[in-house]
Amino acid sequence: MTINTSDVIVIGGGTGGYGTALRAASLGLDVVLVERDKVGGTCLHRGCIPSKAMLHAAELVDGITEARERWGVKATVDCVDWGALVATRDDIVRRNHKGVEAHLAHAGVRVVRGSARLTGARTVRVEGVRAEGAPAVPAGNAPHGHGSSTPDGYGSSVSGAQDLTARRALVLATGSRPRLLPGLTPDGRRVVTSDDALFAPGLPESVLVLGGGAIGVEYASFHRSMGARVTLVEAADRIVPLEDTEVSRHLTRGLKKRGIDVQTGARLLDAELLDDGVRARVRTARGETRTVEAERLLVAVGRAPVTEGLGLAAAGLRTDERGFVAPADWSRLETAVPGIHVVGDLLPPPSLGLAHASFAEGLLVAETLAGQPTAPVDYAAVPRVTYSSPQTASVGLSEAEARARGHEVEVNSMPLTAVAKGMVHGQGGVVKVVTEAGGGQVLGVHLVGPHVSEMIAEGQLIVGWDAEPADVARHVHAHPTLSEAVGEVFLTLAGRGLHQQ
């Protein structure tokens, strides 16, 4: 057993953890990052990156269909070579992973591979420490978390334990895992979660997706593009229920147009495993019981923070009733125990559980520890994106949220098909802006349609810099573009409307 001392110990190598480590090291702090498997966490290995790679492939398939049916380009998809698709996806993940490792090494961050347990407010025991490049233990042999890249993998064990001491701070960044439903045990084939859906064998002919948040919608969209029959079940009265109601409405319309069976206000009653799939009973919004048979049942009902085995009590910490580790000071993301900070999916709302929010949280904590001037993360100015077809992208308050907070609001919407480039794409969509009445501050920007994930950066700056419609209207948007619709909406709000009266 060895004893090591550093300025900062970061537990968990996902986006929040490695982001904290990189920034802290760049500011001259001595940093140790503890990760039980591969740095990069859920986003890199099971979530954001591989899923968006697959969604890009789905977009290519959709493009061929559009070329044939709309543009007279007589092309067809003979088949999808699943092995080739997976190989490309995995190569993208592998190169990103190597890049993160190289950044950490260049920054001088020491990565200790093993399972961390707090033994005090500044001390950590790392067990199952393994050498660089040692293989992980098979899935199922250890609890999930700490940015692990296999569903339950800690990492190979043989070199004993290390005791680590932090001179300045501990940073908890152990991430999250999919929430499960009672009686539904994932088997990686018939019942899968968002963590293992991409790694299930082959492409199913039919899928039942439970959960109409961003993750569920993305997987429903992907499987439909790949030819599957898809049923999407959401318990709330609309999909992406945290978004503006107009966003939900336009997205629902787009998904249904593609042939996805969207059931809102519906609940799973039970599910029976079959040899080749599942048979589920669903209670619809009308109170009817409907039987749905599918080759695969995908559970996407949210994520839960990972704290099991972390030893929070030994450091004087505990979780809230939902399992989150809440900060006592949001401006520093510091817990009630001085010197212990939290980033990423361990944080309760208003943190968003998004990778880019985790990066911002990591920057805040690292700069706080280095004595740099900081400002709290402005979660209202953090963009939210769903990478389905059509896409959604939002920043700031929805119309309902703005009214509930007592704002007198003015709202303007414009369909993307009202501009030439929107007609070219032919996928519908909308731009909606919520402002203070009388030309006041922009409170929210909400988009639905093709490529809006690349358009929301403008909305982020508008909301984040407290701009007013007149500020935006004086800037000229290129024609013809989809973003031209954003410009038109602000021109109208500023009293200078051209095509929108």
Sequence and secondary structure as in RCSB ss.txt:
>XXXX:A:sequence
MTINTSDVIVIGGGTGGYGTALRAASLGLDVVLVERDKVGGTCLHRGCIPSKAMLHAAELVDGITEARERWGVKA
TVDCVDWGALVATRDDIVRRNHKGVEAHLAHAGVRVVRGSARLTGARTVRVEGVRAEGAPAVPAGNAPHGHGSST
PDGYGSSVSGAQDLTARRALVLATGSRPRLLPGLTPDGRRVVTSDDALFAPGLPESVLVLGGGAIGVEYASFHRS
MGARVTLVEAADRIVPLEDTEVSRHLTRGLKKRGIDVQTGARLLDAELLDDGVRARVRTARGETRTVEAERLLVA
VGRAPVTEGLGLAAAGLRTDERGFVAPADWSRLETAVPGIHVVGDLLPPPSLGLAHASFAEGLLVAETLAGQPTA
PVDYAAVPRVTYSSPQTASVGLSEAEARARGHEVEVNSMPLTAVAKGMVHGQGGVVKVVTEAGGGQVLGVHLVGP
HVSEMIAEGQLIVGWDAEPADVARHVHAHPTLSEAVGEVFLTLAGRGLHQQ
>XXXX:A:secstr
 EEEEEEEEEE  SHHHHHHHHHHHHTT  EEEEESS TTHHHHHTSHHHHHHHHHHHHHHHHHHHHHHHH    
      HHHHHHHHHHHHHHHHHHHHHHHHHHT EEEEEEEEE SSSEEEEEEEE TT     TTSS   TT SS
TT      S EEEEEEEEEEEE   EEE   TT    SSSEEETTTGGGSSS  SEEEEE  SHHHHHHHHHHHH
TT EEEEEESSSSSSTTS HHHHHHHHHHHHHTT EEEES EEEEEEEETTEEEEEEE TTS EEEEEESEEEE 
S EEE  TTS GGGGT    TTS    SBTTTTB SSTTEEE GGGS TTS   HHHHHHHHHHHHHHHTT    
   GGGS EEE SSSEEEEEE  HHHHHHTT  EEEEEEEGGGSHHHHHH    EEEEEEETTT  EEEEEEEET
TGGGTHHHHHHHHHTT  HHHHHTS   SSSSTHHHHHHHHHHTT  SS  
